[in-house]
Amino acid sequence: MVEQAEEELQSIYRQIDQNALWNQQKVLQAFHKYQLADFHFTGSTGYGYNDAGREVLERVYAEVFQAEAALVRPHITSGTHAIALALFGVLRPGDQLLYATGKPYDTLKNVIGDAKNTANEGSLADFGIHSTYVPLQDDGTPNIDGLLQGITPKTKMIGIQRSSGYDWRPALTIQDIDRLVRVIRSVNKDVVIFVDNCYGEFCEPLEPTQVGADLVVGSLIKNPGGGLAPSGGYIVGKEPYVRQAAGRLTVPGIGGEGGATLGTNRSLLQGLFLAPHVVGQALKGAVLAAYVFDQIGMKTSPAWNATRTDLIQAIEFGARERLITFCQAIQSSAPVDSHVRPEPWAMPGYSDEVIMAAGAFIQGSSIELSADGPIRPPYIGYMQGGLTYEHCKLTILQVLEDLYSL
């Protein structure tokens, strides 16, 4: 069945390869423009002033994303941390944050907060910053009319989440983001448009900054780290907003001028170089999974022949046991910790028990093949990543075998 799927998918695989080639050229040209040399791999210590490698790294990121500035640091612990830096950097008491793509991802709940449940914990709500969101339409697409009605004179920032998160909806394409930006600009030219780009980098030829987003953030242990970045995140966009975010990472007055890289420059730069190819491998694995699970009668999102704009492949299992078996099979096929057995647990930041399979070289790296899902009906599993297509294929075979044995 898998071999037949591969024959059917060759034309889609060629499109993915073409996109990887385009993005590889973009990254390579940025390296050439800023004359990357081996001395840039030397890290800094202490205060981290005059770190030439870090400066080149951030210029390269700004060039790749066609942005005015970039903040790329190993000190950013996650995508959620990068988002928080952007929000706290730009928003001020009395401002409103409006999410245009429905309820934000689960881990942002405590960042955004509310006066009743997160008082005195340092959330946006604690600082008098009001947050709200526009529910998606029934088909999972943004509600343009609702968005226009939701914008008020206090709306300082509009957030866009590119990936689907734990919602059964299509991820936003760059074309979708372009449309949202145009609609927003038609009624407010000054509002800050922010995009959570996690899982989306290099999936298409353009990035959100190239269609008008003011701030774009992501995690280095997802797509742009190429599987080599040991930690970190990035923020790219308009220079004043990136500078404000940098002031939250360190302190105002120092901002991006400080922060020792401690020997990570080589990994971050080499990971970025590999990222277009690695993302292509993961996309092929996701397409294969969608095709195969569709063939055995399961609902998948996106469909195998849909446009891909992020790495996440959602599969509806319809039963608790199947979802758990799916994640356990992925864990058993991992290169690291294949001998352990994941179980659902009350993971901090999530409203339901979650099961996670992640046998990765970098802890929590979701550019490496992993899967997770909340233990709630209709029991959807979310598969993402894959450093090599071959690993994705072998893992899918293992999942099928384990499911058939139920």
C-alpha positions as CSV (number, residue, x, y, z in Angstrom):
1,M,0.0,0.0,0.0
2,V,2.8,2.4,0.8
3,E,4.6,1.7,-2.4
4,Q,1.5,2.3,-4.4
5,A,1.0,5.6,-2.5
6,E,4.5,6.7,-3.5
7,E,3.8,6.1,-7.1
8,E,0.6,8.2,-6.9
9,L,2.5,11.0,-5.1
10,Q,5.4,11.6,-7.4
11,S,4.0,14.8,-9.0
12,I,3.4,16.3,-5.5
13,Y,6.9,15.2,-4.4
14,R,8.4,17.1,-7.5
15,Q,6.5,20.2,-6.4
16,I,8.0,19.9,-2.9
17,D,11.5,19.5,-4.3
18,Q,11.1,22.6,-6.5
19,N,10.0,24.6,-3.5
20,A,13.0,23.3,-1.5
21,L,15.3,24.3,-4.4
22,W,13.9,27.9,-4.4
23,N,14.3,28.3,-0.7
24,Q,17.8,26.8,-0.7
25,Q,18.8,29.4,-3.3
26,K,17.3,32.1,-1.1
27,V,19.3,31.0,2.0
28,L,22.5,30.5,0.0
29,Q,22.3,34.0,-1.5
30,A,21.9,35.5,2.0
31,F,25.0,33.7,3.1
32,H,26.9,35.0,0.1
33,K,25.7,38.5,0.6
34,Y,27.0,38.7,4.1
35,Q,30.2,36.8,3.4
36,L,29.8,34.1,6.0
37,A,33.3,32.8,7.1
38,D,34.6,30.3,9.5
39,F,35.5,32.9,12.1
40,H,31.8,33.6,12.4
41,F,31.3,30.2,14.1
42,T,33.2,31.4,17.2
43,G,30.8,32.1,20.0
44,S,30.9,34.8,22.7
45,T,30.8,34.6,26.5
46,G,29.8,36.9,29.3
47,Y,27.9,39.9,28.1
48,G,28.2,38.8,24.5
49,Y,29.1,42.2,23.0
50,N,30.6,42.4,19.5
51,D,29.6,38.8,18.6
52,A,30.4,38.9,14.8
53,G,28.8,35.5,14.2
54,R,25.5,36.5,15.9
55,E,25.4,39.7,13.9
56,V,25.8,37.8,10.6
57,L,23.3,35.3,11.7
58,E,20.7,38.0,12.3
59,R,21.5,39.8,9.0
60,V,21.1,36.5,7.2
61,Y,17.7,35.8,8.8
62,A,16.5,39.4,7.9
63,E,17.6,38.9,4.3
64,V,15.9,35.4,4.0
65,F,12.7,36.8,5.4
66,Q,13.0,40.1,3.5
67,A,12.7,42.0,6.9
68,E,14.2,45.1,8.3
69,A,15.7,43.4,11.3
70,A,16.0,40.1,13.1
71,L,16.5,38.8,16.6
72,V,17.8,35.2,16.5
73,R,18.9,33.8,19.9
74,P,19.5,30.5,21.6
75,H,18.1,32.2,24.8
76,I,14.6,32.1,23.4
77,T,13.3,28.8,24.9
78,S,10.4,28.1,22.6
79,G,8.0,29.4,20.0
80,T,5.7,30.5,22.8
81,H,8.5,32.4,24.4
82,A,9.2,34.2,21.0
83,I,5.5,35.1,20.8
84,A,5.5,36.4,24.4
85,L,8.6,38.6,23.6
86,A,6.8,40.1,20.6
87,L,3.6,40.7,22.5
88,F,5.2,42.2,25.7
89,G,7.7,44.2,23.6
90,V,5.1,46.0,21.6
91,L,1.9,46.2,23.7
92,R,1.3,48.7,26.4
93,P,-1.4,49.0,29.2
94,G,-4.7,49.9,27.6
95,D,-3.9,48.3,24.3
96,Q,-5.9,45.5,22.7
97,L,-4.6,42.3,21.1
98,L,-7.0,40.8,18.6
99,Y,-6.4,37.3,17.2
100,A,-7.8,37.0,13.7
101,T,-7.6,33.2,13.5
102,G,-9.7,32.0,16.3
103,K,-8.7,31.1,19.8
104,P,-4.9,31.1,20.2
105,Y,-2.9,27.9,20.8
106,D,-3.2,26.3,24.2
107,T,0.2,27.3,25.5
108,L,-0.6,31.0,25.1
109,K,-3.4,30.9,27.6
110,N,-1.2,31.9,30.5
111,V,0.7,34.5,28.4
112,I,-2.5,36.3,27.5
113,G,-4.2,35.5,30.8
114,D,-7.3,37.1,32.4
115,A,-7.8,39.1,35.5
116,K,-9.6,36.3,37.3
117,N,-7.4,33.2,36.6
118,T,-3.8,34.5,36.1
119,A,-3.7,37.5,38.5
120,N,-0.2,38.5,39.5
121,E,1.5,35.9,37.3
122,G,2.8,38.5,34.8
123,S,0.3,37.9,32.0
124,L,-0.8,40.5,29.5
125,A,-4.0,40.8,31.5
126,D,-2.0,41.7,34.6
127,F,-0.7,44.8,32.8
128,G,-4.1,45.9,31.6
129,I,-3.7,44.6,28.1
130,H,-7.0,43.2,26.8
131,S,-7.0,40.2,24.5
132,T,-9.8,38.8,22.4
133,Y,-10.2,36.7,19.2
134,V,-12.5,36.4,16.2
135,P,-14.0,32.9,16.0
136,L,-13.3,31.1,12.8
137,Q,-16.0,30.3,10.3
138,D,-17.6,26.8,10.2
139,D,-15.2,25.7,7.5
140,G,-12.2,26.8,9.6
141,T,-11.3,29.9,7.6
142,P,-10.9,33.4,9.0
143,N,-14.1,35.4,9.5
144,I,-13.3,38.6,7.6
145,D,-16.5,40.4,8.5
146,G,-16.1,39.5,12.2
147,L,-12.5,40.7,12.0
148,L,-13.5,44.1,10.6
149,Q,-16.1,44.4,13.3
150,G,-13.6,43.5,16.0
151,I,-11.1,46.2,15.2
152,T,-11.5,49.1,17.6
153,P,-9.5,52.3,18.2
154,K,-7.7,50.4,21.1
155,T,-6.6,47.6,18.8
156,K,-2.8,47.9,18.8
157,M,-1.9,44.4,17.4
158,I,-3.7,41.8,15.3
159,G,-2.4,38.2,15.7
160,I,-2.4,35.6,13.0
161,Q,-1.6,31.9,13.8
162,R,-0.5,30.2,10.6
163,S,-0.7,26.6,11.7
164,S,-3.8,24.9,12.8
165,G,-2.7,24.1,16.3
166,Y,-5.2,21.7,17.9
167,D,-8.0,22.9,15.6
168,W,-9.4,20.9,12.8
169,R,-8.8,23.5,10.1
170,P,-6.5,24.2,7.2
171,A,-3.3,26.1,8.0
172,L,-3.1,29.5,6.5
173,T,-1.3,29.8,3.2
174,I,0.8,32.8,2.4
175,Q,-2.0,33.8,0.0
176,D,-4.4,33.7,3.0
177,I,-2.1,35.8,5.1
178,D,-1.7,38.3,2.2
179,R,-5.5,38.7,2.0
180,L,-5.8,39.2,5.8
181,V,-3.1,41.9,5.7
182,R,-4.8,43.7,2.8
183,V,-8.1,43.6,4.6
184,I,-6.6,44.9,7.9
185,R,-4.7,47.7,6.1
186,S,-7.9,48.8,4.4
187,V,-9.3,49.9,7.7
188,N,-6.2,50.5,9.9
189,K,-2.8,51.3,8.4
190,D,-1.0,51.6,11.7
191,V,-2.1,48.4,13.6
192,V,0.8,46.0,14.1
193,I,0.2,42.7,12.3
194,F,1.9,39.8,14.0
195,V,2.2,36.2,12.6
196,D,3.0,33.1,14.6
197,N,5.0,31.3,11.9
198,C,5.7,28.1,13.8
199,Y,5.8,25.0,11.5
200,G,5.5,27.2,8.4
201,E,9.0,28.3,7.5
202,F,10.1,27.3,4.0
203,C,6.9,25.4,3.2
204,E,6.2,28.0,0.5
205,P,8.4,30.3,-1.6
206,L,7.4,33.4,0.5
207,E,7.3,34.2,4.2
208,P,4.7,36.4,5.9
209,T,7.0,39.4,6.2
210,Q,7.1,39.4,2.3
211,V,3.3,40.0,2.2
212,G,3.2,42.8,4.7
213,A,3.4,41.3,8.2
214,D,5.1,43.6,10.7
215,L,6.4,40.9,13.1
216,V,6.9,37.2,12.5
217,V,8.2,34.7,15.0
218,G,9.1,31.1,15.3
219,S,11.2,28.4,17.0
220,L,14.6,27.2,16.0
221,I,13.8,23.7,17.0
222,K,11.2,23.6,14.4
223,N,11.7,24.3,10.7
224,P,14.4,27.0,10.5
225,G,16.8,25.1,12.8
226,G,17.2,22.3,10.3
227,G,17.5,19.7,13.1
228,L,20.8,21.1,14.2
229,A,19.9,24.2,16.3
230,P,20.1,23.1,20.0
231,S,17.6,25.7,21.2
232,G,16.3,29.1,20.3
233,G,13.8,31.2,18.5
234,Y,13.7,34.1,16.1
235,I,11.8,37.4,15.6
236,V,11.9,39.2,12.3
237,G,10.1,42.3,11.0
238,K,10.0,46.0,11.2
239,E,13.1,47.3,13.0
240,P,11.3,49.3,15.8
241,Y,9.2,46.3,16.8
242,V,12.1,43.8,16.7
243,R,14.1,46.3,18.9
244,Q,11.2,46.4,21.4
245,A,11.1,42.6,21.6
246,A,14.9,42.5,22.1
247,G,14.5,44.9,25.1
248,R,12.2,42.3,26.7
249,L,14.7,39.4,26.0
250,T,17.5,41.3,27.7
251,V,16.7,44.8,29.1
252,P,15.8,48.1,27.5
253,G,19.0,50.0,26.6
254,I,20.9,46.8,25.8
255,G,18.4,44.9,23.7
256,G,20.0,42.9,21.0
257,E,23.5,44.2,21.6
258,G,24.0,41.7,24.5
259,G,23.6,38.0,24.9
260,A,26.4,35.5,24.7
261,T,25.9,32.8,22.0
262,L,28.1,30.3,23.9
263,G,29.3,28.3,20.9
264,T,25.9,27.9,19.1
265,N,26.6,30.1,16.0
266,R,27.8,27.2,13.9
267,S,24.8,25.0,14.7
268,L,22.3,27.8,14.1
269,L,23.9,28.8,10.8
270,Q,24.4,25.3,9.5
271,G,20.8,24.4,10.6
272,L,19.4,27.3,8.6
273,F,21.4,26.1,5.6
274,L,19.9,22.6,5.8
275,A,16.4,23.8,6.7
276,P,14.9,24.0,3.1
277,H,15.9,20.4,2.4
278,V,14.8,19.1,5.8
279,V,11.4,20.9,5.5
280,G,11.0,19.2,2.1
281,Q,11.7,15.8,3.6
282,A,9.1,16.4,6.4
283,L,6.5,17.6,3.9
284,K,6.9,14.5,1.8
285,G,6.4,12.4,4.9
286,A,3.3,14.3,5.9
287,V,1.8,13.8,2.4
288,L,2.5,10.1,2.5
289,A,0.9,9.8,5.9
290,A,-2.2,11.7,4.7
291,Y,-2.5,9.5,1.6
292,V,-2.1,6.2,3.5
293,F,-4.4,7.0,6.4
294,D,-7.0,8.2,3.9
295,Q,-6.8,4.9,2.2
296,I,-7.7,3.0,5.4
297,G,-10.7,5.2,6.0
298,M,-9.5,7.9,8.4
299,K,-10.1,11.6,8.2
300,T,-7.0,13.6,7.5
301,S,-6.3,17.4,7.5
302,P,-4.8,18.6,5.2
303,A,-5.8,16.1,2.6
304,W,-3.0,14.4,0.7
305,N,-3.6,16.5,-2.4
306,A,-4.1,19.8,-0.6
307,T,-1.7,22.8,-0.7
308,R,0.9,22.5,2.1
309,T,1.7,25.5,4.2
310,D,3.0,23.9,7.4
311,L,4.4,20.6,8.6
312,I,1.4,19.4,10.7
313,Q,-0.6,16.4,9.6
314,A,-3.8,15.8,11.6
315,I,-5.4,12.4,11.7
316,E,-8.8,11.6,13.3
317,F,-8.7,8.3,15.1
318,G,-12.1,8.3,16.7
319,A,-11.0,6.3,19.7
320,R,-8.7,6.9,22.6
321,E,-6.9,3.5,22.1
322,R,-6.1,4.3,18.5
323,L,-4.6,7.7,19.3
324,I,-2.5,6.3,22.0
325,T,-1.3,3.4,19.8
326,F,-0.4,5.9,17.1
327,C,1.8,8.0,19.4
328,Q,3.4,4.9,20.9
329,A,4.2,3.5,17.5
330,I,5.9,6.7,16.5
331,Q,7.9,6.7,19.7
332,S,9.0,3.1,19.1
333,S,10.3,4.1,15.7
334,A,12.3,7.0,17.0
335,P,16.1,7.1,16.9
336,V,16.2,8.2,20.6
337,D,14.2,6.7,23.5
338,S,12.6,4.1,21.3
339,H,12.4,1.8,24.3
340,V,10.1,4.1,26.4
341,R,6.3,4.1,26.2
342,P,4.5,7.5,26.2
343,E,1.3,7.8,28.2
344,P,-1.2,10.6,28.5
345,W,-0.5,13.2,31.2
346,A,-1.6,16.6,32.5
347,M,1.1,18.6,30.7
348,P,1.5,22.3,31.9
349,G,-0.2,24.8,29.6
350,Y,-2.8,22.4,28.2
351,S,-6.5,22.1,29.2
352,D,-6.7,18.3,28.6
353,E,-4.4,15.4,29.1
354,V,-1.9,15.2,26.3
355,I,0.1,12.3,24.9
356,M,3.4,13.1,23.2
357,A,5.8,11.0,21.2
358,A,9.2,12.7,20.8
359,G,12.3,10.5,20.4
360,A,14.5,13.4,19.3
361,F,18.2,14.3,19.4
362,I,17.1,17.8,20.5
363,Q,14.6,17.8,23.4
364,G,11.2,18.9,22.1
365,S,12.4,19.4,18.5
366,S,9.4,19.2,16.3
367,I,11.3,19.4,13.0
368,E,12.3,15.9,14.1
369,L,9.5,13.3,13.6
370,S,7.1,13.5,16.5
371,A,3.4,13.3,17.3
372,D,1.0,14.4,20.0
373,G,-2.7,14.9,20.7
374,P,-5.1,15.9,23.4
375,I,-7.0,13.1,24.9
376,R,-10.5,14.3,24.0
377,P,-13.0,13.3,21.3
378,P,-12.7,12.9,18.4
379,Y,-9.1,11.8,19.3
380,I,-7.0,13.6,16.8
381,G,-3.3,12.9,16.5
382,Y,-0.9,15.5,15.2
383,M,2.2,14.3,13.4
384,Q,4.9,16.7,12.4
385,G,8.5,16.8,11.3
386,G,11.0,14.3,10.0
387,L,14.7,14.9,9.3
388,T,14.6,12.3,6.5
389,Y,11.8,11.0,4.3
390,E,13.0,7.4,4.8
391,H,12.5,7.7,8.6
392,C,8.9,9.0,7.9
393,K,8.2,6.1,5.7
394,L,9.5,3.5,8.1
395,T,7.5,5.1,10.9
396,I,4.3,5.1,8.9
397,L,4.8,1.4,8.2
398,Q,5.2,0.7,12.0
399,V,2.0,2.8,12.8
400,L,0.0,0.8,10.3
401,E,1.3,-2.5,11.7
402,D,0.4,-1.6,15.3
403,L,-3.0,-0.2,14.3
404,Y,-3.9,-3.4,12.5
405,S,-2.9,-5.5,15.5
406,L,-5.6,-3.8,17.7
